[in-house]
Amino acid sequence: MPETVRTMVLLSTETALVGKAPRQTELRGLELLRQPALNKGTAFSAEERRIFALEGLLPAQCERLDQQVERCWQAFQSINQPLEQFTFVDGLRRSNVVLFHAFLRTHLEAVLPVVYTPTVGAVIQRFSQTYRTPQDGLFLNASQAGRLEQVLRTGSNAGIGLVQVTDAEGILGIGDQGVGGIHICQGKLAVYTLCAGLNPESVLPVVLDVGTNRESLLNDPLYPGLRQPRLQGAAYAAFIDEFVEAVAAVLPGACLHWEDFGRNTAKTILDRYRNRLPSFNDDIQGTSGVASAAVLAGCQGLGQQLKDQRIVIFGAGTAGCGIAEGLLRLLQAEGLSACEARQRIWAVDRCGLVTRESVDVSPAALELGRDPAETEGWPRSSSGVMDLQTVVDQVKPTVLIGTSTVAGAFSQPVVESMLSACEHPIILPLSNPTHLAEAAPADVWRWTSGRALVATGSPFKPVNGRVVGQCNNCFLFPGLGFAAVALGITRMTDALIDSGLHALAQQIPASRDPSEALMPALCDAPRIGRVVADAVAMEAVEAGLARFARTPDEAMQCLDAAEWTPTYQPLIEKV
C-alpha cells in the first residue's frame, strides 16, 4: 500500500473508531448526563458513577443496554398516537444517542415509520408549536449571508463527513414547511446510522432558512423561522453558493446530501454543485434508484427486460423526473439509443401528458415531452388535456409509477386498462404520506386478481397475508452516504448510484419469484445497507474516486473500520 494511501486509511480508521474505543471526557455530574453522545443513564457502572460524580443522580441499579431498550419498548407500546410516539423517541435521541439507536435497531419495523415517513410529515407541520432548544441541527438563515462560513465553523466540528441539508420547500408531499424541515434531516440521519452504521457524530443536519411562502407560517406568531417570502433568483442562488463554499472551507471532503428542495431548484442545484463537492439528492437520485431497482427486479422475476417495457410516470416533479432520468440511463445500458430510450417513457403531470409544447412544467419534465404528432386523434378533455386515463388507454403501459401526491389517481379503470394488454403490470404508487398514495395495494390486487406487482412509497399492512413492498429510500441512500464517508469518495457519479441500485435489485424477493414482495422487508434494511455500500465502494475504487482506498481489500477495511454500532464504551477521565 502506498504510504500516502496508508496514511489516509489510518486517519479514516482513527476517525471512524470514535464510539468503539474508550471515550475521554472532562464532564461531570449533570453536565455529563446532558451530553447525548456520552450519556449512558442507568448503564453507567458503579466505578464510572464514582469517578464522574454521578452518585445520587441515578437509581441504584446498573443496567445493561438491552434492559434499557426493553423499558423504552414497554413505554412506546403504551402510547397510541404516532405524534406522541415521535415525542417519546425524539426525547431518546436528545438524551442518549446509543440508547436511541439501539432502540430503533431492535424495533425497526415499529419505530422507523415514526422517526421517518409517514409520521415525520405530521411532526414537521406542528413544528411551530413543538419547537424546543436545542434542536440538534444547524439553522443558517438569509440574514447571515456573508457570514455563513463563520456560522458553520462555530456550529460544526472537524469530524463531520456528511452534511444533510434542506431548504424545506418540497417536504414529502406537503410542500413548503420552513425551518420545520430540520426533522426530515434528523430522521434521515438516524436512518443512515440504522441502515449503514454511519457514526451519528460524523453527520450534521442543516436547514437553509431562506424564508417561506406558506401563509400560515408567515402569519403564525409562534413560527421560529424567518417570516419573509422565500429568496428567489440571484439572491437565492448566491445564498446557496455561499453555503457550498462554506462547507468546502470548513468541512473539506464532506458529502452533501440535498433533501426536499423545490421542483424548480432541486436539479439545478445538484447539477451545479455535484462536481464541486461529492453531492447526492435523495429525492432525485435516491427515489429514482429505489424505484428503478423495483422495476428491474420485477422485470427479472417475470423473465423480461427493461427495454421491452412501456413506462408511464404520473407526476413530473422532482421525484418523477429523477426516476425517468435513472430509467433512461438503464435503458441505454441495455443497448437502446438515447432517442429509443425516451420512446419508452411517457410523463403525465397536472397539465396532462407532457409534450414538447407543454407550458408550466420544469425543464427536466420538458425533456421528457412527447412529439405532439404522436397524439393526433387522442381524446382530450374540454380544456384540451390528455389525462392519465387517456394516456393509459392509448399507451397500454406495462409499468405505472406515481409521484403525483394525487390520492386515488390509479383508479380501477386505469388499472384495468393496463391489465387488458399486460398480464402482470408493475404498479408503483410512490406518493407519501400514506393518505396521498395513488392507490391502495389491496385495491390494485383486487382489480388484477392478484397479478400485479406492487410496491408503495409509504408503509401498508399485508393484504390477506401478502406483504406489500415499500419503495423506501432507506434501502439505498444509507449505503451510498456511508461508502462516501468511509472511503472519502470525491464525486458521487451516476455509475456509483447505479452500482448501488443494481445491488439492491438483486436483494428484492420478486427478482426470483414475481409472487413475492417487490421490495425487501424493512427489518432487512441494515444488511442491505452494507450490500449497497460494498457495491458502491467497489465501483469507487475501480473509478479512482476513493481517497482512502486503492484496492478492493482497502475499501473493505475502510467500510469495516467506519461501521458504528450502538454500544456503550467505557468512559475515562481526560487529563
FIRO-925446 format. One record per residue (C-alpha): residue number from 1; x, y, z; residue in three letters. Coordinates in steps of 0.1 Angstrom, whole numbers. Each point is the difference from the previous one (the first is absolute). Layout:
% FIRO-925446
REC   i     X     Y     Z  aa
REC NUM     X     Y     Z ALA
...
% end
This chain:
% FIRO-925446
REC   i     X     Y     Z  aa
REC   1     0     0     0 MET
REC   2    15    34   -10 PRO
REC   3    10    21    31 GLU
REC   4   -24    28    -8 THR
REC   5   -29   -24    -4 VAL
REC   6     9   -19    31 ARG
REC   7     1    33    20 THR
REC   8   -35     9   -14 MET
REC   9   -14   -34    10 VAL
REC  10    15     3    35 LEU
REC  11   -14    35     4 LEU
REC  12   -34   -11   -13 SER
REC  13     0   -30    23 THR
REC  14    11    20    30 GLU
REC  15   -29    24    -6 THR
REC  16   -25   -27    -6 ALA
REC  17     9   -19    32 LEU
REC  18   -15    28    21 VAL
REC  19   -26   -20    20 GLY
REC  20    20   -32     0 LYS
REC  21    29    10    21 ALA
REC  22    -3    14    36 PRO
REC  23   -12    35     1 ARG
REC  24    17    28    19 GLN
REC  25   -19    29    17 THR
REC  26     4    28    24 GLU
REC  27   -37     2     7 LEU
REC  28   -15    -9    34 ARG
REC  29   -34    -5    16 GLY
REC  30   -29    16   -17 LEU
REC  31    21    14   -28 GLU
REC  32    10   -35   -10 LEU
REC  33   -36   -13     2 LEU
REC  34   -10    28   -23 ARG
REC  35    25    -9   -27 GLN
REC  36   -19   -24   -23 PRO
REC  37    31   -15   -16 ALA
REC  38    14   -10    34 LEU
REC  39   -30    -6    22 ASN
REC  40    -7   -36    10 LYS
REC  41   -27     7    25 GLY
REC  42    -4   -30    23 THR
REC  43    27   -19   -20 ALA
REC  44    28    20    17 PHE
REC  45    21   -25    20 SER
REC  46     4     5    38 ALA
REC  47    36    10    -6 GLU
REC  48   -10    26   -27 GLU
REC  49   -26    14    24 ARG
REC  50    27     6    26 ARG
REC  51    25    14   -24 ILE
REC  52   -24    24   -18 PHE
REC  53   -20    12    30 ALA
REC  54   -32   -18   -11 LEU
REC  55    -8   -16    34 GLU
REC  56   -33    12    12 GLY
REC  57   -10    11   -35 LEU
REC  58   -10   -35   -11 LEU
REC  59   -20   -29    15 PRO
REC  60    19   -28    16 ALA
REC  61    -1   -26   -28 GLN
REC  62    28    -1   -25 CYS
REC  63   -19   -13   -31 GLU
REC  64     9   -15   -33 ARG
REC  65    -9    17   -33 LEU
REC  66   -25   -27    -9 ASP
REC  67   -18     6    33 GLN
REC  68    -2    37    -8 GLN
REC  69   -13    -9   -35 VAL
REC  70   -27   -22    15 GLU
REC  71   -12    28    24 ARG
REC  72    -2    23   -30 CYS
REC  73   -19   -26   -20 TRP
REC  74   -26    -4    27 GLN
REC  75    -4    37     3 ALA
REC  76    -3     3   -38 PHE
REC  77   -27   -26    -2 GLN
REC  78   -21    18    25 SER
REC  79    -2    30   -22 ILE
REC  80   -28    -2   -26 ASN
REC  81     5    32   -21 GLN
REC  82    28     2   -25 PRO
REC  83     8    37     8 LEU
REC  84     4    -9    37 GLU
REC  85    21   -30   -10 GLN
REC  86    22    24   -19 PHE
REC  87     4    23    30 THR
REC  88    10   -30    21 PHE
REC  89    26   -13   -25 VAL
REC  90    13    35    -7 ASP
REC  91     6     4    37 GLY
REC  92    23   -30    -1 LEU
REC  93    19    15   -29 ARG
REC  94     5    32    20 ARG
REC  95    11   -17    31 SER
REC  96    19   -32    -9 ASN
REC  97    13    -7   -35 VAL
REC  98    10   -36     6 VAL
REC  99   -34    -9    16 LEU
REC 100   -19    18   -27 PHE
REC 101    18   -20   -28 HIS
REC 102    -1   -33    19 ALA
REC 103   -38     4     6 PHE
REC 104    -6     9   -37 LEU
REC 105    22   -29   -12 ARG
REC 106   -18   -26    23 THR
REC 107   -35    11   -10 HIS
REC 108     7    13   -35 LEU
REC 109   -33    -8   -16 GLU
REC 110   -21    16    28 ALA
REC 111    21    31     6 VAL
REC 112    14     9   -35 LEU
REC 113   -34    13   -13 PRO
REC 114    -1    22    31 VAL
REC 115    34    17    -3 VAL
REC 116    -2     0   -38 TYR
REC 117   -29    -2   -24 THR
REC 118   -29     2     4 PRO
REC 119    -2    15    35 THR
REC 120    28    25    -5 VAL
REC 121   -22    19   -25 GLY
REC 122   -26     8    27 ALA
REC 123    27     8    25 VAL
REC 124    15    26   -24 ILE
REC 125   -34    16    -4 GLN
REC 126    -2     6    37 ARG
REC 127    36    14     4 PHE
REC 128   -11    35    11 SER
REC 129   -18   -15    30 GLN
REC 130    25   -27     9 THR
REC 131    34    17    -6 TYR
REC 132    24    -3    29 ARG
REC 133    36    11     4 THR
REC 134    24   -16    -7 PRO
REC 135   -11   -16   -32 GLN
REC 136    32   -18    -8 ASP
REC 137     4    15   -34 GLY
REC 138    12    32   -17 LEU
REC 139   -22    28   -12 PHE
REC 140    16    22   -26 LEU
REC 141   -22    29    -9 ASN
REC 142     0    26   -27 ALA
REC 143     9    28    24 SER
REC 144    34   -17     6 GLN
REC 145    10     4   -37 ALA
REC 146    36    10    -1 GLY
REC 147     8   -18    32 ARG
REC 148   -11   -36    -7 LEU
REC 149    36   -14     3 GLU
REC 150     3    15    34 GLN
REC 151   -33   -13    12 VAL
REC 152     6   -35   -14 LEU
REC 153    35    -1    16 ARG
REC 154   -16     9    34 THR
REC 155   -28   -26    -3 GLY
REC 156    19   -30   -13 SER
REC 157    31   -20     7 ASN
REC 158    29   -14   -21 ALA
REC 159   -13   -36     2 GLY
REC 160   -31     7   -22 ILE
REC 161     1   -21   -31 GLY
REC 162   -36     4   -12 LEU
REC 163   -22    31    -1 VAL
REC 164   -37    -5    -5 GLN
REC 165   -15    33   -12 VAL
REC 166   -35    11    -9 THR
REC 167   -17    33    -8 ASP
REC 168   -33   -17     8 ALA
REC 169   -19    12   -31 GLU
REC 170   -10   -35   -11 GLY
REC 171    -5   -20    32 ILE
REC 172   -14   -34    -8 LEU
REC 173   -35     6   -15 GLY
REC 174    -7    30    22 ILE
REC 175    21    27   -17 GLY
REC 176    16    30    16 ASP
REC 177     4    -5    37 GLN
REC 178    27    26    10 GLY
REC 179    24    -9    27 VAL
REC 180   -21   -29    11 GLY
REC 181    20   -19   -27 GLY
REC 182    27    -6    26 ILE
REC 183   -20   -31    10 HIS
REC 184     2   -16   -34 ILE
REC 185    38     3     2 CYS
REC 186     2   -14    35 GLN
REC 187   -22   -29   -10 GLY
REC 188    21    -9   -30 LYS
REC 189    32     3    19 LEU
REC 190   -14   -25    25 ALA
REC 191    -6   -23   -29 VAL
REC 192    36     4   -12 TYR
REC 193    11   -13    33 THR
REC 194   -26   -27     3 LEU
REC 195     3   -14   -36 CYS
REC 196    37     5    -7 ALA
REC 197    18     7    33 GLY
REC 198    10    36    -7 LEU
REC 199    13    15    32 ASN
REC 200   -26    25    13 PRO
REC 201    28    23    11 GLU
REC 202    12     3   -36 SER
REC 203   -32    15   -14 VAL
REC 204   -15    35     1 LEU
REC 205   -37     9    -7 PRO
REC 206    -3    35   -15 VAL
REC 207   -31    21   -10 VAL
REC 208     6    29   -24 LEU
REC 209   -26    25    12 ASP
REC 210    -6    21   -31 VAL
REC 211   -35     9    12 GLY
REC 212   -33   -17    -8 THR
REC 213   -29     6   -23 ASN
REC 214   -25   -18    22 ARG
REC 215   -25    26    12 GLU
REC 216    -8   -20    31 SER
REC 217    36     2    11 LEU
REC 218     5    36    -9 LEU
REC 219   -31     9    21 ASN
REC 220     9   -23    29 ASP
REC 221    14    20    29 PRO
REC 222    16   -32    14 LEU
REC 223    18    -9   -33 TYR
REC 224    37     2    10 PRO
REC 225    15     4   -35 GLY
REC 226     3    30   -22 LEU
REC 227   -34    15    -6 ARG
REC 228     6    12   -35 GLN
REC 229    -6   -13   -36 PRO
REC 230    25   -24   -13 ARG
REC 231    31    13   -17 LEU
REC 232    -1    -4   -38 GLN
REC 233    21     4   -30 GLY
REC 234    35    15     4 ALA
REC 235    -4     5    38 ALA
REC 236    -9   -36     5 TYR
REC 237    28   -13   -22 ALA
REC 238    26    22    17 ALA
REC 239   -11   -14    34 PHE
REC 240     3   -36   -11 ILE
REC 241    33     7   -16 ASP
REC 242    13    16    32 GLU
REC 243   -12   -30    20 PHE
REC 244    19   -25   -23 VAL
REC 245    32    21     2 GLU
REC 246    -4     0    38 ALA
REC 247    -3   -37     1 VAL
REC 248    30    -4   -23 ALA
REC 249    21    23    23 ALA
REC 250   -11   -13    34 VAL
REC 251    -7   -37    -8 LEU
REC 252    22    -8   -30 PRO
REC 253    -9   -33   -15 GLY
REC 254   -33    -3    17 ALA
REC 255   -29   -15   -20 CYS
REC 256   -31    22    -6 LEU
REC 257   -33   -17     2 HIS
REC 258   -26    24   -15 TRP
REC 259   -35    -7    13 GLU
REC 260   -35    13    -9 ASP
REC 261     9    30   -21 PHE
REC 262   -27    14   -23 GLY
REC 263    -8   -14   -34 ARG
REC 264    14    30   -18 ASN
REC 265    33     1    20 THR
REC 266     9   -36     9 ALA
REC 267    15   -12   -32 LYS
REC 268    17    34    -8 THR
REC 269    17    -1    34 ILE
REC 270    11   -36    -5 LEU
REC 271    14     6   -34 ASP
REC 272    18    32    11 ARG
REC 273    18   -15    30 TYR
REC 274     4   -37    -6 ARG
REC 275    35     5   -13 ASN
REC 276     9    26    26 ARG
REC 277    -6   -23    30 LEU
REC 278   -12   -36     1 PRO
REC 279   -37     6    -3 SER
REC 280   -31   -21     0 PHE
REC 281   -37     9    -2 ASN
REC 282   -22   -27    16 ASP
REC 283   -32    13   -15 ASP
REC 284    15    -2   -35 ILE
REC 285    25   -28     2 GLN
REC 286   -10   -20    30 GLY
REC 287   -37    -2   -10 THR
REC 288    11    -7   -35 SER
REC 289    24   -27    11 GLY
REC 290   -25   -18    22 VAL
REC 291   -28     1   -25 ALA
REC 292    23   -11   -28 SER
REC 293    12   -29    21 ALA
REC 294   -36   -10     6 ALA
REC 295    -8     1   -38 VAL
REC 296    32   -19    -8 LEU
REC 297    -8   -27    26 ALA
REC 298   -36    -3   -13 GLY
REC 299    13    -4   -36 CYS
REC 300    25   -26    11 GLN
REC 301   -26   -20    19 GLY
REC 302   -23     1   -30 LEU
REC 303    28   -10   -24 GLY
REC 304    -1    33   -18 GLN
REC 305    24    28    -8 GLN
REC 306    -4    37     8 LEU
REC 307     3    10   -36 LYS
REC 308   -32   -19    -8 ASP
REC 309   -21    20    24 GLN
REC 310   -24    29    -6 ARG
REC 311     3    23    30 ILE
REC 312   -24    28    11 VAL
REC 313    11    23    28 ILE
REC 314   -28    20    16 PHE
REC 315    15    30    16 GLY
REC 316    27    19   -18 ALA
REC 317    15    18    30 GLY
REC 318    34    -6    16 THR
REC 319    -6   -36     9 ALA
REC 320   -17   -10   -33 GLY
REC 321    26    16   -22 CYS
REC 322    27   -15    21 GLY
REC 323   -15   -35    -5 ILE
REC 324    -3     7   -37 ALA
REC 325    36    11    -3 GLU
REC 326    12   -31    18 GLY
REC 327   -21   -23   -21 LEU
REC 328    12    17   -32 LEU
REC 329    36    -8    11 ARG
REC 330    -8   -36     7 LEU
REC 331   -19    -4   -33 LEU
REC 332    31    12   -19 GLN
REC 333    21   -24    20 ALA
REC 334   -22   -27   -15 GLU
REC 335    10    11   -35 GLY
REC 336   -25    27    -9 LEU
REC 337    10    33   -15 SER
REC 338   -10    31    20 ALA
REC 339   -28     7   -25 CYS
REC 340   -13   -36     3 GLU
REC 341     2     1    38 ALA
REC 342   -22    32     1 ARG
REC 343   -26   -18   -22 GLN
REC 344    -5   -25    29 ARG
REC 345   -12    27    25 ILE
REC 346   -31    22     1 TRP
REC 347    -2    27    27 ALA
REC 348   -33    13    12 VAL
REC 349    -3    31    22 ASP
REC 350   -27    24    12 ARG
REC 351    -3    12   -36 CYS
REC 352    -5   -35   -13 GLY
REC 353    24   -18   -23 LEU
REC 354    32    20    -2 VAL
REC 355     9     9   -36 THR
REC 356    26    22   -15 ARG
REC 357   -26    27    -1 GLU
REC 358   -10    -2    37 SER
REC 359     2    31    21 VAL
REC 360     3     4    38 ASP
REC 361    22   -30     3 VAL
REC 362    36    -2    12 SER
REC 363    29    -2   -25 PRO
REC 364     6   -36    12 ALA
REC 365   -36    -9    -8 ALA
REC 366     2    17   -34 LEU
REC 367    29   -23    -9 GLU
REC 368   -25   -29     3 LEU
REC 369   -25    17   -23 GLY
REC 370   -15   -21   -28 ARG
REC 371    -3    12   -36 ASP
REC 372   -36    15    -3 PRO
REC 373    -3   -18   -33 ALA
REC 374    -1   -33    19 GLU
REC 375   -32    10    18 THR
REC 376   -21    11   -30 GLU
REC 377   -35   -15     4 GLY
REC 378     4    -7    37 TRP
REC 379   -30     9    21 PRO
REC 380     3    33    19 ARG
REC 381   -20    16    28 SER
REC 382   -20    32    -5 SER
REC 383    31    19     9 SER
REC 384    22   -19   -25 GLY
REC 385    17   -22    26 VAL
REC 386    11   -36    -6 MET
REC 387    -4   -13    35 ASP
REC 388    14   -32    16 LEU
REC 389   -30   -22   -10 GLN
REC 390     4    11   -36 THR
REC 391    38    -6     0 VAL
REC 392    -4   -34    15 VAL
REC 393   -28    -9   -24 ASP
REC 394    22    10   -30 GLN
REC 395    34   -12    12 VAL
REC 396   -10   -32    19 LYS
REC 397    30     3    23 PRO
REC 398    16   -30    17 THR
REC 399    14    22    27 VAL
REC 400   -19    28    18 LEU
REC 401    18    22    25 ILE
REC 402   -16    26    22 GLY
REC 403    17    30    16 THR
REC 404   -29    24    -3 SER
REC 405   -14     2    35 THR
REC 406   -34    -4   -16 VAL
REC 407   -18   -25    22 ALA
REC 408   -19   -27   -19 GLY
REC 409    13    10   -34 ALA
REC 410     7   -36    -9 PHE
REC 411   -37    -8    -2 SER
REC 412   -16   -33    -9 GLN
REC 413    -5    11   -37 PRO
REC 414    36    10    -2 VAL
REC 415    13   -33    14 VAL
REC 416   -24   -21   -20 GLU
REC 417    11    18   -32 SER
REC 418    36   -10     8 MET
REC 419   -12   -36     7 LEU
REC 420   -17    -3   -34 SER
REC 421    34     0   -17 ALA
REC 422    24   -12    27 CYS
REC 423    -5   -31    21 GLU
REC 424    23    11    29 HIS
REC 425     1    38     1 PRO
REC 426    26    17    23 ILE
REC 427   -17    27    20 ILE
REC 428    18    23    24 LEU
REC 429   -22    26    19 PRO
REC 430    29    18    16 LEU
REC 431   -15    32    14 SER
REC 432     1     5    37 ASN
REC 433   -12     5    27 PRO
REC 434   -23   -31    -2 THR
REC 435   -32    19    -6 HIS
REC 436    14    15   -32 LEU
REC 437     9   -33   -16 ALA
REC 438   -14    -4   -36 GLU
REC 439   -15   -33     9 ALA
REC 440    -3   -24    29 ALA
REC 441    16   -34    -7 PRO
REC 442   -31   -19    11 ALA
REC 443   -20    17   -27 ASP
REC 444    27    -6   -27 VAL
REC 445     2   -37     8 TRP
REC 446   -38    -3     1 ARG
REC 447    -3    17   -34 TRP
REC 448    27   -22   -15 THR
REC 449    -9   -33    18 SER
REC 450    34     2    17 GLY
REC 451    20     1   -32 ARG
REC 452    15    35     4 ALA
REC 453    35     5    15 LEU
REC 454    -4    29    25 VAL
REC 455    22    20    22 ALA
REC 456    -9    32    17 THR
REC 457    18    31    14 GLY
REC 458   -17    -1    34 SER
REC 459    -5   -30    22 PRO
REC 460   -31   -21    -4 PHE
REC 461   -11   -30    20 LYS
REC 462     1   -35   -16 PRO
REC 463   -30    -9   -22 VAL
REC 464   -14   -34     8 ASN
REC 465    35   -11    11 GLY
REC 466    17    15   -31 ARG
REC 467    27    24    10 VAL
REC 468     0    35   -16 VAL
REC 469    35    10   -11 GLY
REC 470     9    36    10 GLN
REC 471    22    19   -24 CYS
REC 472    17    16    29 ASN
REC 473    31    21    -8 ASN
REC 474    16   -15    31 CYS
REC 475    10   -30   -21 PHE
REC 476    23    21   -21 LEU
REC 477    12    34    13 PHE
REC 478    15   -12    33 PRO
REC 479    24   -23   -18 GLY
REC 480     9    27   -25 LEU
REC 481     7    26    27 GLY
REC 482    18   -25    23 PHE
REC 483    24   -10   -28 ALA
REC 484     6    36    -9 ALA
REC 485    11     9    35 VAL
REC 486    19   -33     7 ALA
REC 487    20     1   -33 LEU
REC 488     3    38    -4 GLY
REC 489   -18    -2   -33 ILE
REC 490     7    32   -20 THR
REC 491   -30     0   -24 ARG
REC 492   -33   -17     2 MET
REC 493    -4   -12   -36 THR
REC 494   -30   -16   -18 ASP
REC 495    21   -32    -3 ALA
REC 496     4    -1    38 LEU
REC 497   -38     3     5 ILE
REC 498    -7   -26   -27 ASP
REC 499    24   -24    17 SER
REC 500   -20     4    32 GLY
REC 501   -35    -4   -16 LEU
REC 502    11   -31   -19 HIS
REC 503    12   -15    33 ALA
REC 504   -33     9    15 LEU
REC 505   -20   -15   -29 ALA
REC 506    17   -34     7 GLN
REC 507   -12     1    36 GLN
REC 508   -37     5    -9 ILE
REC 509   -20   -33     4 PRO
REC 510   -21     6   -32 ALA
REC 511    32    -1   -21 SER
REC 512    -1   -38     7 ARG
REC 513   -37    -5     2 ASP
REC 514   -25    26   -12 PRO
REC 515   -26   -11    25 SER
REC 516    23    11    28 GLU
REC 517     4    36    13 ALA
REC 518    13    26   -24 LEU
REC 519    23    15    27 MET
REC 520    19   -16    29 PRO
REC 521   -15     0    36 ALA
REC 522    10    31    20 LEU
REC 523    17   -22    26 CYS
REC 524    25   -10   -27 ASP
REC 525    10    36    -7 ALA
REC 526    32    -1    22 PRO
REC 527    13   -30   -19 ARG
REC 528    -9    15   -34 ILE
REC 529    16    33    10 GLY
REC 530    34   -18     2 ARG
REC 531    -7   -19   -33 VAL
REC 532    -6    34   -17 VAL
REC 533    31    15    17 ALA
REC 534    22   -29   -12 ASP
REC 535   -12     5   -36 ALA
REC 536     5    37     1 VAL
REC 537    35    -4    16 ALA
REC 538    11   -24   -27 MET
REC 539   -12    24   -28 GLU
REC 540    17    29    18 ALA
REC 541    34   -18     1 VAL
REC 542    -3   -11   -36 GLU
REC 543    -7    35   -11 ALA
REC 544    28    15    22 GLY
REC 545   -25    21    20 LEU
REC 546    10   -13    35 ALA
REC 547    25    21    19 ARG
REC 548     5   -26    27 PHE
REC 549     2   -31   -20 ALA
REC 550    18   -12   -32 ARG
REC 551   -10   -37     1 THR
REC 552   -31   -20     8 PRO
REC 553    16   -13    32 ASP
REC 554     8    35    11 GLU
REC 555   -36    10    -8 ALA
REC 556   -14   -28    22 MET
REC 557    24    10    28 GLN
REC 558   -13    36    -1 CYS
REC 559   -36   -12     1 LEU
REC 560     6   -24    29 ASP
REC 561    19    27    20 ALA
REC 562   -26    27    -6 ALA
REC 563   -30   -21    11 GLU
REC 564   -15    13    32 TRP
REC 565   -22   -21    22 THR
REC 566   -21    12    30 PRO
REC 567    20   -14    29 THR
REC 568    12    18    31 TYR
REC 569    37     6     3 GLN
REC 570    20     4    32 PRO
REC 571     5    36    11 LEU
REC 572    33    12    13 ILE
REC 573    11    33    14 GLU
REC 574    16    25   -23 LYS
REC 575    33    12    15 VAL
% end
